[in-house]
Amino acid sequence: MYDRGKILVVREGGAVSKIDGNTDTPVITKTNGVGNNHYWSTTTVLPTGDVVLTGGGGLSPADGNPNNGYNVALQASIWNSKTGV
């Protein structure tokens, strides 16, 4: 949760969606991705509302396994909650 009632979801391939649970029916919005090697990353919310993604990796082209050290993210990424970038 990066804000009250708002969830950031990082999916396979680095695709990102925001879920806004502040309405009667949750609203899911796709936004800009964060790079395909942040699958299974750790997220930390900054005081500004931005989200830092650290670690993670990509899916192995051989077997689709996300936990085998393939394409590991060695640099952190920052996702801006206001712009979605």
C-alpha positions in Angstrom: 0.0 0.0 0.0 1.6 3.3 -1.1 -1.2 5.5 0.1 -4.4 5.1 2.1 -6.4 2.5 0.2 -4.1 2.4 -2.8 -2.0 -0.6 -3.7 0.9 -0.9 -6.2 1.1 -4.3 -8.0 4.2 -5.2 -9.9 3.5 -8.1 -12.2 5.4 -10.4 -14.5 7.4 -8.5 -17.1 7.5 -5.4 -14.9 4.0 -4.3 -15.7 2.5 -2.1 -13.0 -1.1 -1.6 -11.9 -2.6 0.6 -9.2 -5.6 -0.6 -7.2 -7.7 2.1 -5.6 -9.8 0.7 -2.9 -11.3 4.0 -1.8 -14.4 3.5 -3.9 -17.4 1.1 -3.5 -15.8 -1.0 -6.3 -12.0 -1.1 -6.4 -10.6 0.6 -9.5 -7.6 -1.1 -11.3 -5.5 1.2 -13.5 -2.5 0.1 -15.6 0.5 2.5 -15.4 4.0 2.6 -16.7 6.2 -0.4 -16.0 9.3 -0.6 -13.9 11.5 -2.9 -15.9 11.1 -6.6 -16.4 13.6 -7.5 -13.7 11.7 -6.3 -10.7 9.4 -9.3 -10.5 9.5 -10.4 -6.8 11.1 -7.1 -5.7 10.8 -5.5 -2.4 9.0 -2.1 -2.2 9.5 0.7 0.2 7.2 3.8 0.4 9.0 7.1 0.8 7.6 10.1 2.7 6.9 11.7 -0.7 4.6 8.8 -1.7 7.1 7.5 -4.2 7.9 3.8 -4.1 11.5 2.4 -4.2 11.8 -1.1 -5.8 14.9 -3.1 -4.9 16.0 -6.5 -5.8 13.9 -8.9 -7.8 14.7 -10.7 -11.1 13.3 -11.7 -14.4 11.7 -14.9 -15.4 14.1 -17.5 -16.8 13.5 -18.1 -20.5 14.3 -21.7 -20.0 11.7 -22.6 -17.5 9.8 -19.5 -16.4 11.1 -19.7 -12.9 11.4 -16.2 -11.2 13.7 -17.5 -8.4 16.7 -18.8 -10.2 18.9 -15.7 -10.3 18.1 -14.8 -14.0 18.4 -11.1 -14.9 18.7 -10.0 -11.3 17.9 -6.3 -10.6 21.2 -4.8 -9.3 19.9 -1.2 -9.3 16.9 0.2 -7.5 14.0 1.9 -9.3 11.7 4.6 -8.1 8.1 4.7 -9.1 6.4 8.1 -8.8 2.9 7.8 -7.3 1.8 11.1 -8.8 2.9 10.5 -12.4 3.0 6.7 -12.6 6.5 6.7 -14.0 
